[in-house]
């Protein structure tokens, strides 16, 4: 039997080329689909790994937060205790301070000087009085400067007044009172100097 090819040669070549292109396109499409599936699988594995790591870190964080909260609470309690001790120290200093101030003021006052007014407000001190002369007032001012409770002692004003026929010097002295630091200074002043112990 004799076969006759009715299609021209060019047509046959084109048909073969189309089949080849179709096969190549199908192959490329299958590769792309496989690549997409592989990428999706890889991302799924990475996501699962990240979720496991996140759960592990969350558990570790929960384990750490308990002791951290305890330490933070203890630090707050320590700070509250320090504040309370500081307030107690200030109250004790203010309890002892006025008595020591009056004692030191009495010791610092010369014989021919009289105090007529003493006021203390918010740590600010104001003294008024009478002295027989400027030297007595200056001596009192110098002695006050050596008292540990007083700071910045300064003569504000002086004037001459007649008191029952005697001419006296009226004075006003201002300064600062520090209750908290003075007891330590008193303790240091009361201790004998090195080499002076008996």
C-alpha positions as CSV (number, residue, x, y, z in Angstrom):
1,X,0.0,0.0,0.0
2,X,1.2,3.4,-0.8
3,X,0.8,6.3,1.6
4,X,0.4,9.8,0.3
5,X,1.2,12.8,2.5
6,X,-1.4,15.3,1.7
7,X,0.0,18.0,4.0
8,X,2.7,20.2,2.7
9,X,6.1,19.9,4.4
10,X,6.0,23.4,5.9
11,X,2.7,22.7,7.5
12,X,4.0,19.5,9.0
13,X,7.1,21.3,10.4
14,X,4.8,24.0,11.9
15,X,2.6,21.4,13.5
16,X,5.7,19.6,15.0
17,X,7.0,23.0,16.2
18,X,3.7,23.7,17.9
19,X,3.6,20.3,19.6
20,X,7.2,21.0,20.8
21,X,6.3,24.5,22.1
22,X,3.2,23.0,23.8
23,X,5.3,20.3,25.4
24,X,7.9,22.8,26.5
25,X,5.2,25.2,27.9
26,X,3.6,22.4,29.8
27,X,7.0,21.4,31.2
28,X,7.8,25.0,32.2
29,X,4.4,25.3,33.8
30,X,4.8,22.1,35.7
31,X,8.3,23.3,36.9
32,X,6.7,26.6,38.1
33,X,3.9,24.8,39.9
34,X,6.5,22.5,41.6
35,X,8.6,25.5,42.5
36,X,5.6,27.2,44.0
37,X,4.7,24.1,46.0
38,X,8.3,23.8,47.2
39,X,8.4,27.5,48.2
40,X,5.1,27.1,50.0
41,X,6.3,24.0,51.8
42,X,9.6,25.8,52.8
43,X,7.7,28.8,54.2
44,X,5.4,26.5,56.1
45,X,8.4,24.7,57.6
46,X,10.0,28.1,58.5
47,X,6.8,29.4,60.0
48,X,6.4,26.2,62.1
49,X,10.0,26.6,63.3
50,X,9.4,30.2,64.2
51,X,6.2,29.4,66.1
52,X,8.1,26.7,68.1
53,X,10.8,29.2,68.9
54,X,8.2,31.8,69.9
55,X,6.5,29.4,72.2
56,X,9.9,28.4,73.8
57,X,10.8,32.1,74.3
58,X,7.3,32.8,75.7
59,X,7.8,30.0,78.2
60,X,11.2,31.3,79.2
61,X,9.9,34.8,79.6
62,X,7.1,33.6,81.8
63,X,9.7,31.7,83.9
64,X,11.8,34.8,84.3
65,X,8.9,37.2,85.0
66,X,8.1,35.6,88.3
67,X,11.5,36.1,89.9
68,X,11.8,39.5,88.2
69,X,8.5,40.6,89.8
70,X,9.7,39.4,93.2
71,X,13.0,41.3,92.8
72,X,11.2,44.4,91.7
73,X,8.8,44.1,94.7
74,X,11.8,43.7,97.1
75,X,13.5,46.7,95.6
76,X,10.4,48.8,96.2
77,X,10.2,47.6,99.7
78,X,13.9,48.4,100.3
79,X,13.3,51.9,98.9
80,X,10.2,52.4,101.1
81,X,12.2,51.2,104.1
82,X,15.1,53.7,103.3
83,X,12.5,56.5,103.0
84,X,11.0,55.6,106.4
85,X,14.4,55.4,108.0
86,X,15.3,58.8,106.6
87,X,12.1,60.3,108.0
88,X,12.7,58.6,111.3
89,X,16.2,60.0,111.4
90,X,14.9,63.5,110.6
91,X,12.2,63.3,113.3
92,X,14.8,62.1,115.9
93,X,17.1,65.0,114.9
94,X,14.3,67.4,115.2
95,X,13.3,66.0,118.6
96,X,16.8,66.4,120.0
97,X,17.7,69.5,117.9
98,X,15.7,72.2,119.7
99,X,17.0,71.2,123.1
100,X,20.6,71.2,121.8
101,X,20.0,74.6,120.1
102,X,18.8,76.2,123.3
103,X,21.7,74.6,125.3
104,X,24.3,75.8,122.7
105,X,22.5,79.2,122.5
106,X,22.7,79.6,126.3
107,X,26.4,78.6,126.2
108,X,27.2,81.1,123.4
109,X,25.4,84.1,125.0
110,X,27.9,86.5,126.7
111,X,27.2,87.8,130.2
112,X,26.2,91.3,129.1
113,X,23.8,90.3,126.3
114,X,20.1,89.4,126.5
115,X,18.0,87.7,123.9
116,X,14.5,89.1,123.5
117,X,13.2,87.0,120.6
118,X,14.0,83.7,119.0
119,X,12.1,82.3,116.0
120,X,12.7,79.4,113.6
121,X,10.5,78.8,110.5
122,X,11.4,76.2,107.9
123,X,15.1,76.2,109.0
124,X,15.4,80.0,109.0
125,X,16.5,81.4,112.3
126,X,15.9,85.0,113.6
127,X,17.4,86.3,116.9
128,X,16.8,89.7,118.5
129,X,18.3,91.0,121.6
130,X,20.2,93.7,123.5
131,X,23.9,94.0,124.3
132,X,25.9,96.5,126.2
133,X,28.1,97.4,123.2
134,X,29.2,96.4,119.7
135,X,32.0,94.2,121.0
136,X,29.6,92.1,123.0
137,X,27.3,91.6,120.0
138,X,30.3,90.8,117.8
139,X,31.5,88.2,120.4
140,X,28.0,86.6,120.4
141,X,28.0,86.5,116.6
142,X,31.4,84.8,116.6
143,X,30.3,82.2,119.1
144,X,27.1,81.5,117.2
145,X,29.2,80.8,114.1
146,X,31.0,78.0,116.0
147,X,27.7,76.3,117.0
148,X,27.2,73.2,114.8
149,X,23.4,73.7,114.4
150,X,23.8,77.2,112.9
151,X,24.8,78.1,109.4
152,X,25.2,81.4,107.6
153,X,24.8,83.5,110.8
154,X,24.8,87.1,109.9
155,X,24.1,90.4,111.6
156,X,21.1,92.1,109.9
157,X,20.8,95.3,111.8
158,X,22.0,97.1,114.9
159,X,20.7,100.2,116.6
160,X,21.1,102.1,119.8
161,X,18.2,102.2,122.3
162,X,17.6,103.7,125.7
163,X,16.6,101.1,128.2
164,X,15.8,102.5,131.7
165,X,18.5,105.2,131.3
166,X,21.1,102.9,129.9
167,X,22.2,103.1,126.2
168,X,22.2,99.6,124.8
169,X,22.8,98.1,121.3
170,X,19.7,96.4,119.8
171,X,20.5,93.7,117.2
172,X,18.8,91.3,114.8
173,X,20.7,88.2,113.7
174,X,19.6,85.8,110.9
175,X,20.8,82.4,109.8
176,X,19.9,78.8,109.0
177,X,19.3,76.0,111.4
178,X,20.2,72.4,110.4
179,X,18.9,69.8,112.8
180,X,20.0,66.7,110.7
181,X,23.8,67.3,110.4
182,X,24.4,68.8,113.8
183,X,24.3,65.6,116.0
184,X,27.2,64.1,114.1
185,X,29.1,67.3,114.4
186,X,28.4,67.4,118.1
187,X,29.5,63.8,118.5
188,X,32.7,64.6,116.7
189,X,33.2,67.7,118.8
190,X,32.5,65.8,122.0
191,X,35.2,63.1,121.1
192,X,38.7,64.0,122.3
193,X,41.3,64.8,119.7
194,X,43.8,62.1,118.8
195,X,46.5,61.9,121.4
196,X,44.3,63.7,124.0
197,X,42.7,60.5,125.3
198,X,43.4,59.7,128.9
